[in-house]
């Protein structure tokens, strides 16, 4: 039997642990549909950071804090999902959750 644990974090929590800000991009699919996706992270000290590298840092910090058991080696993550409907007032609403999961 596998038990899967899911950790839901706010973008700001992930950015704080990664030591970098998420970089979002928008792609206009049609007039009324815009995809918003994470295109990596950016740190003042290191510049552009690949998403996989930033999420590995977050995972290791969760292990250091005891949130994730030390013996867990593999994990998966879901960043803010792509796809939202563009509103008339055109507010840029960026998805605010990141999911990390692992099997123990």
C-alpha positions in Angstrom: 0.0 0.0 0.0 1.2 3.5 -0.9 0.2 6.5 1.1 0.4 9.8 -0.8 0.8 13.1 1.1 -0.2 16.3 -0.6 1.2 19.7 0.6 -0.6 22.8 -0.7 1.4 26.0 -0.5 0.7 29.6 -1.5 2.9 31.1 -4.2 4.5 33.5 -1.7 5.5 30.5 0.5 7.2 28.7 -2.4 9.0 31.9 -3.5 10.2 32.5 0.1 11.6 28.9 0.3 13.1 29.0 -3.2 14.6 32.4 -2.6 13.3 33.6 -6.0 10.1 35.0 -7.5 8.0 33.1 -10.0 8.1 34.3 -13.5 4.6 34.1 -15.2 4.0 34.3 -18.9 0.7 34.7 -20.7 -0.3 33.3 -24.1 -3.3 34.6 -25.9 -5.1 31.5 -27.3 -8.2 33.3 -28.6 -9.7 36.7 -27.9 -11.3 35.6 -24.7 -8.9 32.9 -23.5 -5.5 33.5 -22.0 -3.1 30.9 -20.6 -1.0 31.9 -17.6 1.9 29.6 -16.7 5.0 29.7 -14.6 8.1 30.1 -16.8 10.7 29.5 -14.1 11.9 31.6 -11.2 14.1 34.7 -11.0 16.5 35.5 -8.2 18.3 38.8 -7.8 21.5 36.9 -6.9 21.4 34.0 -9.4 19.2 35.4 -12.2 17.0 32.9 -14.0 16.4 29.5 -12.2 14.8 26.5 -13.8 11.5 25.5 -12.3 12.8 21.9 -11.5 15.8 23.4 -9.6 13.7 25.8 -7.6 11.2 23.1 -6.6 14.0 20.8 -5.5 15.2 23.6 -3.2 11.7 23.9 -1.8 11.4 20.1 -1.3 14.8 20.0 0.5 13.7 22.8 2.8 10.5 21.0 3.6 12.6 18.0 4.6 14.9 20.1 6.7 11.9 21.6 8.5 10.5 18.1 9.2 7.4 18.6 7.0 8.6 15.8 4.7 10.3 12.7 6.2 14.1 12.6 5.5 13.9 9.2 3.8 11.6 10.5 1.0 13.6 10.9 -2.2 11.0 11.4 -5.0 8.3 14.0 -5.2 6.1 15.6 -7.8 4.7 19.1 -8.1 2.0 21.1 -9.8 2.5 24.8 -10.3 -0.4 27.2 -10.9 -2.3 25.6 -13.7 -2.6 27.1 -17.1 -5.9 28.3 -18.5 -8.2 31.0 -17.3 -10.9 33.1 -18.9 -10.0 36.7 -19.6 -12.5 39.0 -18.0 -13.8 42.2 -19.4 -11.9 44.4 -16.9 -8.7 42.5 -17.8 -7.4 42.0 -14.3 -4.4 39.8 -14.4 -5.4 37.1 -11.9 -2.5 34.8 -11.3 -3.2 31.3 -9.8 -2.0 31.2 -6.2 -1.4 27.6 -5.2 1.4 25.1 -5.7 1.0 21.4 -4.8 3.8 19.1 -3.8 3.1 15.4 -3.3 5.2 12.4 -2.3 4.6 8.7 -1.6 5.8 7.3 1.7 
